[in-house]
Amino acid sequence: MSMESAALDPARLVTAALIGLAILLVLIIKFKIQAMVSILIGAVAIGLIAGMPFEDIITAVNDGIGNTLKGIALLVGLGSMFGAILEVSGGAQTLAVTMVRRFGDRKAAWALGITGLVIAMPVFFDAGLIILIPLAFSLAKRTNRSSLFYVIPLLAGLAVGHAFIPPTPGPVLVATMLNVDLGWVIMVGIFCGIFSMIVAGPVWGSICGKKYMIPVPEHVAEQADIDESKLPNFWTIVGIILIPLVLIIMDSICGVVPALSGAAPIFGFLGEPFVALLIATVAAMLILGIRHGYSTAELEKIMTKSLEPTGLILLVTACGGVLRYMLQYSGLGEVIGNAVASANLPIVVVAFVVAALVRICVGSATVAMTMAAGIVAALPGISELSPLYLACTTAAVAGGATVCSHFNDSGFWLVKSLVGMDEKTTLKTWTIMETLVGGTGFIVALIISLFA
């Protein structure tokens, strides 16, 4: 980085950032330009308007792409293959059916919330929803209640797992940008997630279920129930899902507990996120795939198909990395940092507010997380913060990127069409639920950060 870029005029930098972000938002919202292209144009515009030397702009783009993908490419790929095997083997349904039976019909909302939370870590939100929503409908049919009694807790669990807990791509991306250990992010994420799931799931679902009578869609009401004899074993599924989480957390614990220092090198390797996920994926291939009658050729097809949506996620995320490096190399990170310092706002709060504003404007949680993480990562002094505080900041970004899902979010339309609600009811149920998920998670992260 040249000295020239370090001495740019602060007022011009702020103007450049505002214009660049405005260009980005207009391209996505008004002209419906693909998010990756929009972010890249916005980031380059910031560099040009700020007066950065051309070579610094090119360096920021290359560093942003390279350093961001370096941290998440393998994880997103392995995670989606792991999730796909869980999906086709019936593992997700096993979890849901067993949990509902254990909890009973009266507490089934809790079972669906917990199942959603666990399933959304390895499986993409929309895939998890499409697999599990028939179970929520069959419960509503059996108990003659509004389908929202069961659908809202399921949605809340899925939203929480998708937002807060690695190996789902969002928090992995934020953790990579902030350079924080994933073990801490998982532990804080589970804490935030449990409280969010309770508030937005069974509690809010019960209120919605009493207020709005949404019948089970007709095409679902006529479907036969799931054949449980063909589903894999419950504890097998739980064990496989826990493999990467336990290994990554053990790596973090060995780093801070002196008594475990002897095992640190072993868990340092096994708990490296891509190694942990690779082990889990191979276990899923053998136990849920080959032992369940899938040939290696069939598994290869399933796993290859699961990689189709990952290209888009990785490229949008990498362009978010470009935005981060552009802000950092132009010196804008320091300008924002000084403004934050003088405003005396905790970084956790700044992270939440930035992510929430982008989420409301753009609709995409991925873009909101990417931009907020980029801005926070460019602040000076971030690297000196404790891992626990950075994990809380990651959860705050995830919370902000979850709130206020409305017409510009694809999730809003997916839920509306699957559940069979009109726009107004979807706003009064789903949108408030998403805001409760993000808001509760943020409050829990803020409280934990006070002790970091």
Sequence and secondary structure as in RCSB ss.txt:
>XXXX:A:sequence
MSMESAALDPARLVTAALIGLAILLVLIIKFKIQAMVSILIGAVAIGLIAGMPFEDIITAVNDGIGNTLKGIALL
VGLGSMFGAILEVSGGAQTLAVTMVRRFGDRKAAWALGITGLVIAMPVFFDAGLIILIPLAFSLAKRTNRSSLFY
VIPLLAGLAVGHAFIPPTPGPVLVATMLNVDLGWVIMVGIFCGIFSMIVAGPVWGSICGKKYMIPVPEHVAEQAD
IDESKLPNFWTIVGIILIPLVLIIMDSICGVVPALSGAAPIFGFLGEPFVALLIATVAAMLILGIRHGYSTAELE
KIMTKSLEPTGLILLVTACGGVLRYMLQYSGLGEVIGNAVASANLPIVVVAFVVAALVRICVGSATVAMTMAAGI
VAALPGISELSPLYLACTTAAVAGGATVCSHFNDSGFWLVKSLVGMDEKTTLKTWTIMETLVGGTGFIVALIISL
FA
>XXXX:A:secstr
  HHHHT  HHHHHHHHHHHHHHHHHHHHTS   HHHHHHHHHHHHHHHHT  HHHHHHHHHHHHHHHHHHHHHH
HHHHHHHHHHHHHTTHHHHHHHHHHHHHTGGGHHHHHHHHHHHHTTTS HHHHHHHHHHHHHHHHHHHT  THHH
HHHHHHHHHHHHHHSTTSHHHHHHHHHHT  HHHHHHHHHHHHHHHHHIIIIIHHHHHHHH      HHHHTS  
  GGGS  HHHHHHHHHHHHHHHHHHHHHHH GGGGGGHHHHHHHTSHHHHHHHHHHHHIIIIIGGGT  HHHHH
HHHHHHTTTHHHHHHHHHHHHHHHHHHHHHTHHHHHHHHHHHHT  HHHHHHHHHHHHHHHH  HHHHHHHHHHH
HHTSTTGGGS HHHHHHHHHHHHHHTTS   TT HHHHHHHHHHT  HHHHIIIIIHHHHHHHHHHHHHHHHHHT
T 
